[in-house]
Amino acid sequence: ADSPMQRAIDICLRKLTVNRVDIIDDLAERLVVVLRSGVGLTTLASTAKVVNRLYDDKTLCGSFLKHCKKFLKVIGHGLNDRSMVLKNLYMATAASICRVAMPSE
C-alpha cells in the first residue's frame, strides 16, 4: 500500500503537463539536488521512484530527455550506497532513463 505522501506525489505528477517547460526544468534540477545531497533512505528512494515514473510515463519522458545525462551521473554515484534497496531502485531508474535516452546522451 502507498503511503499518504506517495499518494500526494502521484497526484502532483498527474497534474504535470508537458507544455510547462519552466516547471519541468525546475523539477528536474531539484530532483538532481535531492538525489545528490538528500539524506535518508526514504528520501532517496522516493526521489528515485519519482524519476523512474517520469521516464516511464510515455507523455512526460520526452520533456525530460535533456536531463538524462544529469540524472544518470548522479544515479551512477548512488550505486555505491550500502543499501541494496537503494541500489536496486537506482538500477531500475537508470534502466528507465536509458530506454528513452538518445544515443548521444
MIPA-522050 format. One record per residue (C-alpha): residue in three letters; x negated, y, z; chain; residue number from 1. Coordinates in nm, 2 decimals, always signed. Layout:
MIPA-522050
<site type="ala" X="X" Y="Y" Z="Z" mol="A" seq="NUM"/>
...
***
This chain:
MIPA-522050
<site type="ala" X="+0.00" Y="+0.00" Z="+0.00" mol="A" seq="1"/>
<site type="asp" X="-0.12" Y="+0.35" Z="-0.08" mol="A" seq="2"/>
<site type="ser" X="-0.18" Y="+0.60" Z="+0.20" mol="A" seq="3"/>
<site type="pro" X="+0.02" Y="+0.93" Z="+0.21" mol="A" seq="4"/>
<site type="met" X="-0.30" Y="+1.11" Z="+0.09" mol="A" seq="5"/>
<site type="gln" X="-0.33" Y="+0.88" Z="-0.21" mol="A" seq="6"/>
<site type="arg" X="+0.03" Y="+0.93" Z="-0.30" mol="A" seq="7"/>
<site type="ala" X="-0.03" Y="+1.31" Z="-0.28" mol="A" seq="8"/>
<site type="ile" X="-0.33" Y="+1.28" Z="-0.51" mol="A" seq="9"/>
<site type="asp" X="-0.12" Y="+1.07" Z="-0.75" mol="A" seq="10"/>
<site type="ile" X="+0.14" Y="+1.34" Z="-0.77" mol="A" seq="11"/>
<site type="cys" X="-0.12" Y="+1.61" Z="-0.83" mol="A" seq="12"/>
<site type="leu" X="-0.28" Y="+1.40" Z="-1.11" mol="A" seq="13"/>
<site type="arg" X="+0.06" Y="+1.35" Z="-1.28" mol="A" seq="14"/>
<site type="lys" X="+0.10" Y="+1.73" Z="-1.28" mol="A" seq="15"/>
<site type="leu" X="-0.23" Y="+1.78" Z="-1.45" mol="A" seq="16"/>
<site type="thr" X="-0.20" Y="+1.88" Z="-1.82" mol="A" seq="17"/>
<site type="val" X="-0.45" Y="+1.87" Z="-2.10" mol="A" seq="18"/>
<site type="asn" X="-0.38" Y="+2.22" Z="-2.21" mol="A" seq="19"/>
<site type="arg" X="-0.53" Y="+2.38" Z="-1.90" mol="A" seq="20"/>
<site type="val" X="-0.90" Y="+2.36" Z="-1.98" mol="A" seq="21"/>
<site type="asp" X="-0.99" Y="+2.60" Z="-1.70" mol="A" seq="22"/>
<site type="ile" X="-0.83" Y="+2.38" Z="-1.44" mol="A" seq="23"/>
<site type="ile" X="-0.98" Y="+2.06" Z="-1.59" mol="A" seq="24"/>
<site type="asp" X="-1.33" Y="+2.21" Z="-1.59" mol="A" seq="25"/>
<site type="asp" X="-1.30" Y="+2.33" Z="-1.24" mol="A" seq="26"/>
<site type="leu" X="-1.16" Y="+2.00" Z="-1.12" mol="A" seq="27"/>
<site type="ala" X="-1.45" Y="+1.81" Z="-1.29" mol="A" seq="28"/>
<site type="glu" X="-1.71" Y="+2.04" Z="-1.12" mol="A" seq="29"/>
<site type="arg" X="-1.55" Y="+2.00" Z="-0.78" mol="A" seq="30"/>
<site type="leu" X="-1.53" Y="+1.62" Z="-0.82" mol="A" seq="31"/>
<site type="val" X="-1.90" Y="+1.61" Z="-0.91" mol="A" seq="32"/>
<site type="val" X="-1.98" Y="+1.81" Z="-0.60" mol="A" seq="33"/>
<site type="val" X="-1.79" Y="+1.58" Z="-0.37" mol="A" seq="34"/>
<site type="leu" X="-1.95" Y="+1.27" Z="-0.53" mol="A" seq="35"/>
<site type="arg" X="-2.29" Y="+1.42" Z="-0.49" mol="A" seq="36"/>
<site type="ser" X="-2.26" Y="+1.56" Z="-0.13" mol="A" seq="37"/>
<site type="gly" X="-1.94" Y="+1.41" Z="+0.02" mol="A" seq="38"/>
<site type="val" X="-1.97" Y="+1.24" Z="+0.35" mol="A" seq="39"/>
<site type="gly" X="-1.79" Y="+0.92" Z="+0.45" mol="A" seq="40"/>
<site type="leu" X="-1.68" Y="+0.60" Z="+0.27" mol="A" seq="41"/>
<site type="thr" X="-1.32" Y="+0.72" Z="+0.24" mol="A" seq="42"/>
<site type="thr" X="-1.41" Y="+1.05" Z="+0.08" mol="A" seq="43"/>
<site type="leu" X="-1.65" Y="+0.90" Z="-0.17" mol="A" seq="44"/>
<site type="ala" X="-1.42" Y="+0.60" Z="-0.25" mol="A" seq="45"/>
<site type="ser" X="-1.12" Y="+0.82" Z="-0.30" mol="A" seq="46"/>
<site type="thr" X="-1.31" Y="+1.06" Z="-0.53" mol="A" seq="47"/>
<site type="ala" X="-1.44" Y="+0.77" Z="-0.74" mol="A" seq="48"/>
<site type="lys" X="-1.09" Y="+0.64" Z="-0.77" mol="A" seq="49"/>
<site type="val" X="-0.97" Y="+0.98" Z="-0.89" mol="A" seq="50"/>
<site type="val" X="-1.24" Y="+1.00" Z="-1.15" mol="A" seq="51"/>
<site type="asn" X="-1.17" Y="+0.64" Z="-1.26" mol="A" seq="52"/>
<site type="arg" X="-0.80" Y="+0.73" Z="-1.30" mol="A" seq="53"/>
<site type="leu" X="-0.88" Y="+1.04" Z="-1.50" mol="A" seq="54"/>
<site type="tyr" X="-1.08" Y="+0.84" Z="-1.75" mol="A" seq="55"/>
<site type="asp" X="-0.83" Y="+0.56" Z="-1.76" mol="A" seq="56"/>
<site type="asp" X="-0.55" Y="+0.80" Z="-1.84" mol="A" seq="57"/>
<site type="lys" X="-0.50" Y="+0.80" Z="-2.22" mol="A" seq="58"/>
<site type="thr" X="-0.37" Y="+1.16" Z="-2.23" mol="A" seq="59"/>
<site type="leu" X="-0.63" Y="+1.31" Z="-1.99" mol="A" seq="60"/>
<site type="cys" X="-0.95" Y="+1.13" Z="-2.07" mol="A" seq="61"/>
<site type="gly" X="-1.02" Y="+1.34" Z="-2.39" mol="A" seq="62"/>
<site type="ser" X="-1.02" Y="+1.65" Z="-2.18" mol="A" seq="63"/>
<site type="phe" X="-1.29" Y="+1.51" Z="-1.96" mol="A" seq="64"/>
<site type="leu" X="-1.52" Y="+1.39" Z="-2.24" mol="A" seq="65"/>
<site type="lys" X="-1.76" Y="+1.68" Z="-2.20" mol="A" seq="66"/>
<site type="his" X="-1.81" Y="+1.59" Z="-1.83" mol="A" seq="67"/>
<site type="cys" X="-1.91" Y="+1.23" Z="-1.89" mol="A" seq="68"/>
<site type="lys" X="-2.28" Y="+1.29" Z="-1.85" mol="A" seq="69"/>
<site type="lys" X="-2.25" Y="+1.47" Z="-1.52" mol="A" seq="70"/>
<site type="phe" X="-2.02" Y="+1.20" Z="-1.38" mol="A" seq="71"/>
<site type="leu" X="-2.24" Y="+0.92" Z="-1.49" mol="A" seq="72"/>
<site type="lys" X="-2.55" Y="+1.08" Z="-1.35" mol="A" seq="73"/>
<site type="val" X="-2.40" Y="+1.13" Z="-1.00" mol="A" seq="74"/>
<site type="ile" X="-2.23" Y="+0.79" Z="-1.00" mol="A" seq="75"/>
<site type="gly" X="-2.57" Y="+0.63" Z="-1.10" mol="A" seq="76"/>
<site type="his" X="-2.73" Y="+0.78" Z="-0.79" mol="A" seq="77"/>
<site type="gly" X="-2.44" Y="+0.64" Z="-0.58" mol="A" seq="78"/>
<site type="leu" X="-2.52" Y="+0.29" Z="-0.69" mol="A" seq="79"/>
<site type="asn" X="-2.80" Y="+0.30" Z="-0.43" mol="A" seq="80"/>
<site type="asp" X="-2.54" Y="+0.32" Z="-0.15" mol="A" seq="81"/>
<site type="arg" X="-2.55" Y="+0.05" Z="+0.12" mol="A" seq="82"/>
<site type="ser" X="-2.17" Y="-0.01" Z="+0.09" mol="A" seq="83"/>
<site type="met" X="-2.08" Y="-0.29" Z="-0.16" mol="A" seq="84"/>
<site type="val" X="-1.72" Y="-0.14" Z="-0.17" mol="A" seq="85"/>
<site type="leu" X="-1.86" Y="+0.19" Z="-0.29" mol="A" seq="86"/>
<site type="lys" X="-2.10" Y="+0.03" Z="-0.53" mol="A" seq="87"/>
<site type="asn" X="-1.81" Y="-0.17" Z="-0.69" mol="A" seq="88"/>
<site type="leu" X="-1.60" Y="+0.14" Z="-0.72" mol="A" seq="89"/>
<site type="tyr" X="-1.88" Y="+0.33" Z="-0.88" mol="A" seq="90"/>
<site type="met" X="-1.94" Y="+0.05" Z="-1.12" mol="A" seq="91"/>
<site type="ala" X="-1.57" Y="+0.04" Z="-1.22" mol="A" seq="92"/>
<site type="thr" X="-1.57" Y="+0.42" Z="-1.26" mol="A" seq="93"/>
<site type="ala" X="-1.88" Y="+0.41" Z="-1.47" mol="A" seq="94"/>
<site type="ala" X="-1.72" Y="+0.15" Z="-1.69" mol="A" seq="95"/>
<site type="ser" X="-1.41" Y="+0.36" Z="-1.74" mol="A" seq="96"/>
<site type="ile" X="-1.62" Y="+0.66" Z="-1.84" mol="A" seq="97"/>
<site type="cys" X="-1.84" Y="+0.45" Z="-2.08" mol="A" seq="98"/>
<site type="arg" X="-1.53" Y="+0.32" Z="-2.25" mol="A" seq="99"/>
<site type="val" X="-1.43" Y="+0.67" Z="-2.37" mol="A" seq="100"/>
<site type="ala" X="-1.77" Y="+0.84" Z="-2.38" mol="A" seq="101"/>
<site type="met" X="-1.92" Y="+0.94" Z="-2.71" mol="A" seq="102"/>
<site type="pro" X="-2.25" Y="+0.75" Z="-2.81" mol="A" seq="103"/>
<site type="ser" X="-2.45" Y="+1.08" Z="-2.78" mol="A" seq="104"/>
<site type="glu" X="-2.34" Y="+1.11" Z="-2.41" mol="A" seq="105"/>
***
